[in-house]
Amino acid sequence: VSFKSFAGSKIQKWTFERVSSYDTNITDKAGYASTPIYRIYDSYNNYALQLQDGTNEEGEFINAATTPRNYEWDLWQLIPMHNGTYKIKSLIAGANRYVYQNTTGTVVSKSDVTGTNYNTRFRIVNAEY
């Protein structure tokens, strides 16, 4: 999965579908009852964005898989940064894991990054096709 550039093709467009915690397989359903959570999938293949191994290890790759199962590793929160960008945070239990694009374009999970590092921040735009 690469977020490096946007050429306008359908495969680079992502759908953010809000889901109820009660319609998922997460363990803390009540804890997320008032928190918006999302399934993120590409608009071409309907492959869901998820942590590749489903663990809370930092540096785990993020991929687009064919079978979202509504567990913590394939559900996400959008954290507004109040400057037009968002962080995309995994619901994986016990860790703060965010979508992070490193300098080679590889997308991995990372602990919260603060300061001037914007590799965990994404601009989300409405794209009609």
Long-range contacts (C-beta under 8 A, 24 or more apart in sequence): 1-49, 1-62, 1-63, 1-64, 1-107, 2-101, 2-105, 2-107, 3-99, 3-101, 3-107, 3-122, 4-101, 4-105, 8-127, 9-44, 10-43, 10-44, 10-129, 11-42, 11-43, 11-44, 11-45, 12-42, 13-42, 13-43, 13-44, 13-127, 13-129, 14-40, 14-41, 14-42, 14-43, 14-49, 15-40, 15-41, 15-42, 15-43, 16-40, 16-78, 16-124, 17-41, 19-70, 19-75, 23-70, 24-70, 24-71, 24-75, 25-69, 25-70, 25-71, 26-70, 26-71, 26-72, 26-75, 26-91, 27-72, 27-93, 28-93, 32-91, 35-77, 36-77, 36-78, 37-75, 37-76, 37-77, 37-91, 38-75, 38-76, 38-77, 38-78, 39-68, 39-70, 39-74, 39-75, 39-76, 40-76, 40-88, 41-68, 43-129, 48-74, 49-74, 49-76, 49-99, 50-74, 51-90, 51-92, 51-97, 51-109, 54-92, 55-92, 56-90, 56-92, 56-93, 56-94, 56-95, 56-97, 57-109, 58-95, 58-97, 58-109, 58-110, 58-111, 59-108, 59-109, 59-110, 60-97, 60-108, 60-109, 61-106, 61-107, 61-108, 61-109, 62-99, 62-107, 62-108, 62-109, 78-124, 81-121, 84-123, 85-118, 85-121, 85-122, 85-123, 86-121, 86-122, 86-123, 86-124, 87-112, 87-120, 87-121, 87-122, 88-120, 88-122
